[in-house]
Amino acid sequence: MSDMQDLTLDEVRALLAPILPRHAAFDGWRPQAVAMAAQEKGVDPDIAALAFGKNAVDMIDAWFANIDTAMLAALAPETLASLSVRRRIIALVEARLDLLASDRDALRRALAILALPVNAPRAAKLAWRAADTMWRAAGDVATDLNHYSKRATLTTVYASCLLVFLDDESEGHADSRAFLARRVEDVMRFEKAKAQFTGAAGGERLSLSRFIGRLRYPAI
């Protein structure tokens, strides 16, 4: 117990974030979920409450940050380096879906909260952070307009996949994986068409901000 009491607030958030969703699935993204997670890990509930506050979005933020970290741990840099850019992005999104698979009820609750108008700025920030983390893991070093267009496009692709994933009962979430592959392929076809039209060099890039308008799913 003394070791738990010596944890910083950041360490408490990191410790409890992975198990918060299993409690949020039943208690909602509320202080009760934090209290249950704290009890499970032997953390002082008052310290846990201080670490997360009473804001549901702060709890969701901590969980999503943990997903970012776990995704990077699941895919070694050398593994990603051996793949094409297209396959790197697909692998990263699939890794996220695998990590979310056991907590889809909590994810459904979380997305409903983030969809509220009052939470729109924070939701956009979280979505951008996920896309940025994936692109950096994929080796992207762009600093020009492509830096922003790549992340905007991936945010939309990922959001559309989440909507499918929430109700996907196929084995191994095969339907979600197939949907993801189609969305990425759509982007690549549009990229190639644009390169031919403009005379630009080919290559595997997800950098088309114009393509966002073709995806009829909200960014979450």
ZINORHU-V113222 format. One record per backbone hydrogen bond with DSSP energy under -0.5 kcal/mol. NH is the residue of the N-H (numbers start at 0). CO is the residue of the C=O. Records with the same first field share a line. If there is no record, write none. Layout:
NH=CO  CO
This chain:
4=0
5=1  2
6=3
11=7
12=8
13=9
14=10
15=11
16=12
17=13
18=15
19=15
20=16
22=18  19
23=19
24=20
25=22
26=22
27=23
29=27
32=29
33=29
34=30
35=31
36=32
37=33
38=34
39=35
40=36
41=37  38
42=37
47=43
48=44
49=45
50=46
51=47
52=48
54=51
55=53
58=54
59=55
60=56
61=57
62=58
63=59
64=60
65=61
66=62
67=63
68=64
69=65
70=66
71=67
72=68
73=69
74=70
75=73
78=75
79=75
80=76
81=77  78
82=79
87=83
88=84
89=85
90=86
91=87
92=88
93=89
94=90
95=91
96=92
97=93
98=94
99=95
100=96
102=99
103=100
106=102
107=103
108=104
109=105
110=106
111=107
112=108
113=109
114=110
115=112
118=115
119=116
122=118
123=119
124=120
125=121
126=122
127=123
128=124
129=125
130=126
131=127
132=128
133=129
134=130
135=131
136=132
137=133
138=135
139=134
146=143
147=143  144
148=144
149=145
150=146
151=147
152=148
153=149
154=150
155=151
156=152
157=153
158=154
159=155
160=156
161=157
162=158
163=159
164=160
165=161
166=163
167=164
168=166
172=169
173=170
176=172
177=173
178=174
179=175
180=176
181=177
182=178
183=179
184=180
185=181
186=182
187=183
188=184
189=185
190=186
191=187
192=188
193=189
194=190
195=191
196=192
197=193
198=194
199=194
204=202
206=204
208=206
210=207
211=208
212=209
213=210
214=210  211
215=213
216=214
